[in-house]
Amino acid sequence: MTDYSFFLSIGFAGALLLSTGLQLWLNGRQARHVHTNSGTVPQAFSDTVSLTEHQKAATYTLAKLRLGNWQIVISATALLAWTLLGGLNLLNLWLLDVMGIGMAQQLALLVGVMLISGLVDLPMGWWVTFRLEARFGFNKTSLKLWLTDLAQGAALGLVLILPLAWAALSLMQATGAMWWLWVWLLWVGFNTAVMVVYPKWIAPRFNKFELLTREDVRAEATELIERCGFQAEGLFVMDGSKRSAHANAYFTGLGKAKRVVFFDTLLDKLNVAEVKAVLAHELGHFHHKHIRQRLLVVFGLSAVALALLSWLGTQVWFFTGLGVLPSLSGNNHALALLLFMFAAPVIGFFTGPIMARSSRANEFEADRYATTHASANALASALTKLYTDNASTLTPDPIYSRFYASHPPAIERLAHIQRAQTPT
């Protein structure tokens, strides 16, 4: 029988090196393109965006890219340490020595990896919030609130993930070769349940949500929602300003639990017609069933991934090729899950442009829908304000955008809106 562990090790190391190098190359392209075009506001925005605002966006983008380069290197180093350098194997052997074989050891392994990974990411998260975002006037959170969010997030993660992990590992052990189907059904059910309970029980742990009281916005938004056939639990305002100056709006929930949520920062920056246009764009996603389509894609891919993992988990070379010695006297389901979670993003990175292209097409569709139910000029004006207030670059590198961007570049998007607009 051929031992594929060597080939897996070489292939994984090569894919990690290639993806890391490609990410750094793309960041370099983006930085050069943004810097080169920072001296002149694009013609499409010359009447609405000042040179000072344009240059602030360029400086902000370059600062994020520099920090992003460090994040890329740190992430690749951590991934290498967990796998080929034996970090996961050492943690697993230590826990086996302390706890012995069993469900408790497997759960401890999952929690241990999460906690260590979280600690590794902690300094970068602090730097982003209190250095990068603060430097450009976006951070509004305090150290106390930041630490509280971390503690609540960790506690919530344990409350949600530990029972899910226990159930998944139990199914993997008890249901034989078809365990992947039962775990997939568990995963789908869990995600569906979270979408129902998130708006009422999870999100309010971190932010305050109040019913929209601005009558001018409420009247326009209610009329638009009813005209578009959208049913929601209500219109809510979230106190996003207590953490960030960035503005946003979104739908959340499932079925009757759906909510329309506006950041308070969004309502402060846009006029009524612009808020209506942004809402019409979000309703466009609902009309075209984009969210449902994305869920189906995610659920479909997760079924394929779990089926693949069910086979890989029976192959010794899968473990040894990624730096782990599997147990010969107990099951290795937690190890297999972790190794798959480590390896999947490296391979998935190369499929990212496909997902990004699909997302950009959805954004164009939602914009077209918005121009038929609200003012195209108001939508263009709202997007321009949001680009400016969020310091989003108006001149991204084309290749960088095609690879990463889930939304079309600003110039392309406004040109598309102008072509699609109809009188309202």
C-alpha positions in Angstrom: 0.0 0.0 0.0 1.4 3.4 -1.0 2.1 5.8 1.9 0.8 9.1 0.8 1.9 11.0 3.9 5.0 12.4 2.3 3.1 13.6 -0.8 0.5 15.2 1.5 3.2 17.0 3.5 4.8 18.4 0.4 1.5 19.3 -1.2 0.2 21.0 1.9 3.5 22.9 2.4 3.5 24.0 -1.2 -0.1 25.1 -1.2 0.5 27.1 2.0 3.6 28.7 0.6 1.9 29.5 -2.7 -1.2 30.9 -1.0 0.9 33.0 1.4 3.0 34.4 -1.4 -0.1 35.1 -3.6 -1.7 37.0 -0.7 1.4 39.1 -0.2 1.7 39.7 -4.0 -1.9 40.8 -4.2 -1.5 43.1 -1.2 1.5 44.6 -2.9 -0.4 45.2 -6.1 -3.2 46.9 -4.2 -0.8 49.1 -2.3 1.0 50.3 -5.4 -2.2 50.9 -7.3 -3.9 52.9 -4.4 -0.7 54.9 -3.8 -0.2 55.7 -7.5 -3.8 57.0 -7.8 -4.0 58.8 -4.5 -3.1 62.2 -6.0 -6.3 62.6 -8.1 -10.0 62.0 -7.3 -11.5 59.7 -10.0 -13.6 61.7 -12.5 -16.9 60.0 -11.4 -16.4 61.3 -7.9 -14.8 64.7 -8.6 -17.9 66.6 -7.5 -18.7 64.6 -4.4 -15.4 63.5 -2.9 -12.7 66.0 -1.9 -9.0 65.3 -2.5 -8.5 65.3 1.3 -11.1 62.5 1.7 -9.7 60.6 -1.2 -6.2 60.7 0.3 -7.5 59.7 3.7 -9.0 56.6 2.2 -5.7 55.8 0.4 -3.8 56.2 3.6 -6.2 54.1 5.6 -6.1 51.4 2.9 -2.3 51.3 2.9 -2.2 51.1 6.6 -4.6 48.1 6.6 -2.6 46.4 3.9 0.6 46.8 5.9 -1.0 45.3 8.9 -2.6 42.7 6.7 0.8 41.5 5.6 1.7 40.8 9.2 -1.5 39.0 9.7 -0.9 36.8 6.6 2.6 35.8 7.8 1.5 35.2 11.4 -1.5 33.1 10.2 0.7 31.0 7.9 3.3 30.5 10.7 0.7 29.5 13.2 -0.9 27.0 10.7 2.6 25.5 10.0 3.2 25.3 13.7 0.0 23.5 14.4 0.5 21.0 11.6 3.8 20.0 10.1 5.8 21.4 13.0 3.9 19.2 15.4 2.0 21.6 17.6 -1.4 19.8 17.4 0.4 16.5 17.9 2.1 17.7 21.1 -1.1 19.1 22.5 -3.0 15.9 21.7 -0.3 13.7 23.3 -0.2 15.9 26.4 -3.9 15.8 26.9 -3.9 12.0 26.4 -1.3 11.7 29.0 -3.2 13.9 31.5 -6.8 12.8 30.7 -6.6 9.4 28.9 -8.7 8.4 25.9 -12.3 9.5 25.8 -14.8 12.2 24.9 -13.5 14.6 27.6 -10.0 14.5 26.0 -11.4 15.1 22.5 -13.5 18.1 23.7 -10.5 19.4 25.6 -8.4 19.2 22.5 -11.0 21.3 20.5 -11.2 23.9 23.3 -7.5 24.0 23.7 -6.9 24.7 20.0 -9.6 27.4 20.1 -8.2 29.1 23.2 -4.5 29.0 22.0 -5.6 30.3 18.5 -7.6 33.1 20.2 -4.6 34.1 22.3 -2.4 34.2 19.2 -4.9 36.5 17.5 -5.4 38.7 20.5 -2.5 41.2 20.1 -3.4 41.8 16.4 -7.1 42.3 17.4 -6.1 44.9 20.0 -3.8 46.7 17.5 -6.5 46.9 14.9 -9.0 48.4 17.3 -6.9 50.7 19.4 -4.2 51.7 16.9 -5.3 51.4 13.3 -9.0 52.2 13.7 -8.3 54.8 16.4 -5.7 56.5 14.2 -8.4 57.2 11.6 -11.1 58.1 14.0 -13.2 55.0 13.6 -12.8 53.3 17.0 -15.3 54.3 19.6 -14.9 51.4 22.0 -13.1 51.5 25.3 -10.7 48.9 26.6 -13.3 47.8 29.2 -15.9 47.2 26.5 -13.4 45.5 24.3 -12.4 43.1 27.1 -16.1 42.6 28.0 -16.9 41.7 24.4 -14.0 39.2 24.4 -15.2 37.6 27.6 -18.8 37.4 26.5 -17.8 36.1 23.1 -15.7 33.4 24.6 -18.4 32.3 27.0 -21.0 32.3 24.3 -18.7 30.3 22.1 -18.2 27.7 24.7 -22.0 27.5 25.5 -22.8 27.0 21.8 -19.8 25.0 20.6 -19.2 22.5 23.4 -22.7 20.9 23.1 -22.5 21.0 19.3 -19.0 19.4 19.4 -20.1 16.7 21.9 -23.1 15.9 19.7 -21.0 15.8 16.5 -18.3 13.6 18.1 -20.9 11.3 19.5 -22.5 10.9 16.1 -19.1 10.3 14.5 -18.5 7.5 17.0 -21.9 5.9 17.0 -23.2 6.0 13.4 -20.5 4.2 11.4 -19.4 5.1 8.0 -22.4 7.3 7.3 -21.7 9.6 10.3 -21.1 12.5 7.9 -24.8 12.6 6.9 -25.9 12.7 10.5 -23.4 15.4 11.4 -24.4 17.4 8.4 -28.0 17.3 9.5 -26.9 18.4 12.9 -24.9 21.2 11.4 -27.8 22.4 9.2 -30.2 22.3 12.1 -27.8 24.2 14.4 -27.2 27.0 11.9 -31.0 27.3 11.2 -31.7 27.5 14.9 -29.0 30.1 15.4 -30.5 32.3 12.7 -33.8 32.2 14.5 -32.5 32.9 18.0 -29.7 35.3 17.1 -31.7 38.5 16.7 -33.6 38.2 20.0 -31.2 36.4 22.3 -27.6 36.6 21.0 -27.2 40.0 19.3 -28.7 42.0 22.3 -25.9 40.6 24.5 -23.5 42.9 22.6 -25.6 45.8 21.3 -28.8 47.6 22.2 -31.6 47.3 19.6 -34.5 49.8 19.7 -37.5 50.2 17.5 -37.0 52.9 14.8 -38.6 56.0 16.1 -37.7 58.5 13.4 -41.1 58.9 11.8 -39.8 60.2 8.4 -37.5 57.2 7.9 -40.1 54.8 9.4 -42.9 55.9 7.1 -40.7 55.6 4.0 -39.2 52.3 5.0 -42.5 50.7 6.0 -44.1 51.7 2.7 -41.2 50.3 0.8 -41.2 47.0 2.7 -44.9 46.5 2.2 -44.7 47.3 -1.5 -41.8 44.8 -1.9 -43.7 42.1 -0.1 -41.2 41.7 2.7 -42.4 40.6 6.1 -40.2 41.5 9.1 -40.6 41.6 12.8 -39.8 45.2 12.9 -37.4 48.1 12.0 -34.6 48.4 14.6 -31.8 50.8 15.3 -28.5 49.3 16.7 -26.1 51.4 18.7 -23.1 50.6 16.5 -21.6 54.0 17.4 -20.5 52.7 20.8 -17.8 50.6 19.1 -17.2 52.1 15.6 -17.9 55.1 13.4 -18.5 52.8 10.4 -22.0 52.7 9.1 -24.1 49.7 7.9 -27.6 48.2 7.6 -28.6 44.6 7.4 -31.3 41.9 7.6 -31.1 39.3 10.2 -33.1 36.3 11.4 -35.2 33.7 9.6 -38.9 33.4 8.9 -41.0 35.6 11.3 -37.9 36.4 13.2 -36.5 38.6 10.4 -35.5 42.1 11.4 -34.3 45.1 9.5 -31.4 46.7 11.4 -30.0 50.2 10.8 -26.8 51.3 12.5 -27.3 54.6 14.3 -24.3 55.9 12.4 -26.1 55.2 9.1 -29.1 57.2 10.1 -26.9 60.1 11.2 -25.1 60.2 7.8 -27.8 59.6 5.2 -31.0 61.5 4.4 -34.4 59.8 4.2 -34.2 59.2 0.4 -30.7 57.7 0.8 -31.7 55.4 3.7 -34.7 54.2 1.6 -32.4 53.5 -1.4 -30.0 51.5 0.9 -33.0 49.5 2.2 -34.2 48.9 -1.3 -30.8 47.4 -2.1 -31.0 45.0 0.8 -34.6 44.1 -0.2 -33.1 43.3 -3.7 -31.1 40.5 -2.0 -34.3 39.3 -0.5 -36.2 39.5 -3.8 -33.6 37.6 -5.7 -33.2 35.0 -2.9 -29.5 35.6 -2.6 -29.3 34.7 1.1 -31.2 31.5 0.5 -28.9 30.6 -2.4 -25.8 31.3 -0.4 -27.1 29.1 2.5 -27.8 26.3 0.0 -24.3 26.6 -1.4 -22.7 26.6 2.1 -24.8 23.6 3.2 -24.0 21.8 0.0 -20.3 22.4 0.3 -20.4 21.4 3.9 -22.0 18.0 3.0 -19.2 17.4 0.4 -16.6 18.4 3.0 -17.9 16.1 5.7 -18.2 13.2 3.3 -14.6 13.7 2.3 -13.6 13.9 5.9 -15.3 10.7 6.7 -13.0 9.0 4.2 -9.9 10.9 5.2 -10.4 10.1 8.8 -9.8 6.4 8.0 -6.5 7.1 6.3 -3.4 7.1 8.5 -1.5 9.1 6.0 -4.0 12.0 6.4 -2.8 12.4 10.0 0.9 11.7 9.6 1.1 13.8 6.4 -0.1 16.8 8.5 2.1 16.2 11.4 0.0 14.1 13.8 0.3 10.5 15.1 -3.2 9.1 15.3 -4.2 6.9 18.2 -4.3 3.2 17.5 -6.4 2.4 20.5 -9.1 5.1 20.3 -10.9 7.2 17.8 -9.3 10.2 16.2 -12.4 12.2 15.3 -11.4 15.4 17.0 -8.0 15.3 15.4 -9.5 14.7 12.0 -11.9 17.6 12.4 -9.1 19.9 13.5 -6.7 18.9 10.7 -9.5 19.3 8.1 -10.3 22.8 9.5 -6.6 23.7 9.2 -6.2 22.4 5.7 -9.5 23.5 4.1 -8.8 27.3 4.1 -5.5 26.7 2.4 -7.2 24.9 -0.5 -10.3 27.1 -0.3 -8.2 30.2 -0.8 -7.8 29.4 -4.4 -11.5 29.1 -5.0 -12.2 32.5 -3.3 -12.4 34.4 -6.6 -15.3 32.2 -7.7 -17.3 33.1 -4.6 -16.3 36.7 -4.9 -17.5 36.9 -8.5 -20.8 35.4 -7.5 -21.2 37.9 -4.7 -20.4 40.9 -7.0 -23.1 39.7 -9.5 -25.6 39.6 -6.6 -24.7 43.1 -5.6 -25.3 44.3 -9.2 -28.7 42.5 -9.1 -29.6 44.1 -5.8 -28.6 47.6 -7.2 -30.8 47.1 -10.2 -33.7 46.1 -8.0 -33.1 49.2 -5.8 -33.3 51.5 -8.8 -36.8 50.3 -9.6 -38.1 50.9 -6.1 -36.2 53.9 -5.0 -34.2 56.8 -6.4 -31.1 55.7 -8.3 -29.5 59.1 -7.6 -30.2 58.6 -3.9 -28.6 55.2 -4.0 -25.5 56.5 -5.8 -25.4 59.4 -3.3 -25.7 57.0 -0.3 -23.0 54.7 -1.6 -20.7 57.7 -2.2 -21.2 58.9 1.4 -20.6 55.4 2.8 -17.4 55.0 0.7 -16.2 58.4 1.9 -17.2 58.0 5.6 -15.8 54.5 5.8 -12.6 55.6 4.0 -13.0 52.9 1.4 -10.6 53.4 -1.5 -12.2 54.5 -4.8 -9.2 53.1 -6.8 -8.6 49.4 -6.0 -6.3 47.3 -8.1 -8.4 45.4 -10.7 -6.7 42.0 -10.1 -6.9 42.5 -6.3 -10.6 43.3 -6.6 -11.4 40.4 -8.9 -9.7 38.0 -6.4 -11.1 39.3 -3.1 -13.9 41.9 -3.5 -17.4 40.7 -2.5 -18.7 44.1 -3.8 -17.9 45.7 -7.1 -15.4 48.6 -7.2 -17.0 52.0 -6.5 -16.6 53.3 -10.1 -18.1 50.2 -11.7 -20.9 50.1 -9.2 -22.0 53.7 -9.8 -21.7 53.4 -13.6 -24.0 50.3 -13.3 -26.5 52.2 -11.3 -26.5 55.1 -13.8 -27.2 52.6 -16.6 -29.9 50.8 -14.7 -31.8 53.8 -13.3 -35.4 54.3 -14.1 -37.6 57.3 -13.1 -39.2 57.0 -9.6 
